[in-house]
Amino acid sequence: MFEGVPSGWVIDVWNCHGVLKLERDGGYGCLVDLPEGMEWLDIGWFSIPIKSDQKQYYTEKLCRKISGFLEAILERRGGAINMSGIYPIYQHEFDEYIAILAKYSPPQTTQVSLESLF
């Protein structure tokens, strides 16, 4: 069954914690080294990569929206936060993620996105 075009991003779940990362960065929920100016942000059940200078824009509301979105991806794939595995994110879903970042970021920000991370 065709679900979509791969985005290159996955949710890597291990030991009841998910990591949003590039597919090429392996498994076991590891937090890979990020380029300078990037850091991992823990938002509860998940860790996500962000630009260090945009950390202040990740409000509680935005983090809840991101977390809910990532949980929905796991459910779509038949998984859950307590089911270790690598869950692909398709391009149309990644576009939804970018839309969430844009919608719930303060208007004065120029861009809070993952598009230019790697």
C-alpha positions in Angstrom: 0.0 0.0 0.0 1.4 3.4 -1.0 1.3 5.8 1.9 3.4 8.7 0.4 6.8 9.9 -0.6 9.4 9.5 2.1 10.6 12.8 3.6 13.9 11.4 4.9 12.7 12.1 8.5 11.7 9.5 11.0 10.5 9.2 14.6 13.0 6.8 16.3 11.3 5.3 19.4 13.4 3.5 22.0 12.6 3.0 25.6 9.4 5.0 25.6 11.1 8.1 24.1 10.9 9.3 20.5 13.5 11.3 18.6 12.6 13.2 15.4 15.6 12.9 13.2 16.9 12.1 9.7 16.5 8.5 8.7 20.2 8.2 8.0 21.1 8.8 11.6 20.3 5.3 12.8 18.2 3.8 15.5 18.0 3.0 19.2 16.6 6.5 20.0 20.1 8.0 20.0 20.6 11.7 19.9 23.2 12.3 17.2 25.6 15.2 17.3 24.0 18.2 15.6 25.7 20.9 13.6 26.9 24.0 15.4 23.9 26.3 16.2 21.6 23.4 16.7 20.4 21.6 19.8 18.0 18.9 21.0 14.8 20.1 22.7 13.1 17.7 25.0 9.3 18.1 24.8 8.2 15.3 27.0 7.9 12.0 25.2 10.0 13.4 22.3 13.2 15.1 21.4 13.3 17.4 18.4 16.2 19.2 16.7 15.9 23.0 16.8 18.1 26.0 16.0 19.6 27.2 19.2 18.7 30.9 18.5 15.0 30.0 18.1 14.6 28.1 21.4 12.6 30.9 23.0 9.9 30.5 20.3 9.1 26.9 21.3 6.3 27.8 23.8 4.4 25.2 25.8 1.6 25.5 23.3 3.8 24.9 20.3 5.5 21.9 22.1 2.1 20.4 22.8 1.1 20.7 19.2 4.4 19.1 18.0 4.1 16.3 20.5 0.5 15.6 19.5 1.5 15.6 15.9 4.3 13.1 16.5 2.0 10.9 18.5 -0.5 10.9 15.6 2.3 9.8 13.2 3.0 6.8 15.5 -0.6 5.9 15.7 -0.9 6.1 11.8 1.9 3.6 11.6 0.3 1.2 14.1 2.8 2.1 16.8 2.9 4.0 20.1 5.5 5.6 22.3 5.9 2.3 24.2 6.6 0.4 20.9 10.2 0.8 20.0 10.9 1.2 16.3 11.6 3.6 13.5 8.5 5.2 12.1 8.8 7.0 8.7 7.4 10.5 8.2 6.1 11.0 4.7 6.5 14.3 2.8 2.9 15.4 3.1 3.2 14.8 6.9 6.5 16.7 7.1 4.7 19.6 5.3 2.0 19.4 8.0 4.8 19.7 10.6 6.2 22.8 8.9 2.7 24.3 8.9 2.4 23.7 12.6 5.7 25.4 13.2 4.6 28.4 11.2 1.1 28.6 12.7 2.1 28.5 16.3 5.3 30.5 16.2 5.2 34.2 17.1 4.5 36.5 14.2 7.8 38.3 14.7 9.9 35.3 14.0 11.3 35.1 10.5 11.2 31.3 10.4 11.0 28.4 12.8 11.6 25.4 10.6 13.6 22.3 9.9 14.0 23.0 6.2 17.5 24.4 6.5 18.8 22.1 9.2 20.9 19.8 7.1 
